[in-house]
């Protein structure tokens, strides 16, 4: 059984407006597990609330919330010790990257990033923590015969670099999430689940006329082609979510499936409530 969590990026605007009230609303909705996202790791050791690790832990504990991971950006080796120490004290055992981009067929750059991922993994392991790689669609661009994702897996140490598979972005990269889960199941520790709307204005596969797979996929290009209408409340779209849950449950180290929605037409809190109710129809998950 996979425990269900929520990625706080889903309520990022609410968090900016009223951070602690938003956490309270998340807990009141029935969520128990949260994954944070720190996109300001050069200045912020924590998770964006301006609290010490001790006080942040108390705030989460008082609401009955557990932090199960956090995306960190950028991965700066000078800053990482303080960031990791904060999370260790907070009780968060898992740190991940939020997004990466790789110049087309630049194997030297890819190798350097893999070396960095291994180093971050070592730093996490020294603290009894785990580092995980979180994908988008650009990792399924091919450099020669192999996808960038396969090259990352090949050039990182499986004892140091684990993975959080985002099944939505896997499909948007033209891949089958079930096959990828099967291939790398031993490294899989977290799963991200979004949903793709039935009336999307774009094809599921970004390489099907949306993106030139022979050119560099940059952050500006990613943002330019990321259509808000290609996201919907989880469980209301057309992704094969039950198949994903049933298959992923066999992965030996996977504990959590984390709901995330990048864009919504609803109030963010209402959106995560709709996703929760829609997601409850699937078997193989627990909310406690």
C-alpha positions, 0 to 999 in steps of 0.5 A: 500500500502506498501512502498518499502525500501532497507536493506543496508546489501545488499550493504555492500561491496560497503559501505565499499569501498565508503560509501557516494557515495554508498548512492548517488547511492542508491538514484539515483536508486530510493530508498527512504527508507533505513534500516541500520545494525550496527554490531559494536554497542559496539563501534559505536553509529550510522550506520557506517559512523562516523558522528554525528547524526545531520550530518548523518541526513543531509547527508540522507536528502540531498539525499532524503533518510529516515531511517526506521530502524536499526539492532543493534548487540550486544544488550548491555544494557550499550551501548544501551542508547547512541545508542538509543539516536543517532537514536532518534536524527537521526530520526530513530524510530525503532531498531531491533536485527539482529540475535539470536541463542538459545541452543537446548531446553535451556528454561532458556536461551530463557527466559533470552533473552526474558527478555532482549528483553522486556528491550530493548523494554522499553528503546525504548518506553521511547524515542518514538521508537519501538524495533523489532525482526528479524528472520532467520530460526533457530527460527523455530526449535521446543523446544518440541511442540512449535517453538522458534519463538512462544516461543519468542512471548509468552514470550515477551510483545506485547507492547514492542517487535514488529516484522520484519518478514523475509519471506525468512527465514520463508520459509527456516524454513519450515513455511508458511509466510502467516500463520505466518503473520496472526498469529502475524499481530498485532505485524508486523511493517516491512517485509523483502523480499528476493528471492529463486532461481529457480535452488537452490542447497539446498531445501527450507526447511533447516530442510529437510536434511540440518540441524538436528533439534534436535541439537543446531543451532550455528552461525558457523553452520549457516554460514557453511550451508548458500549457496550464491547460494541460493539467487537471485535478488528479483522478479526473483526467486520462492517465492510467493511474490505477495501473500505475499504482498497482504496478509501482506497488511492487517496487521494493523501496517505494513508500509514497505517491505524491499528488502534484498539480502545476496549474489549476483553474480552482482555488488551490486548496479546493483543487487539492481537495478535489484531487483527494476525493477523486484519488480515493477511488483507486485501490492500493493507497492509504491516507494515514 
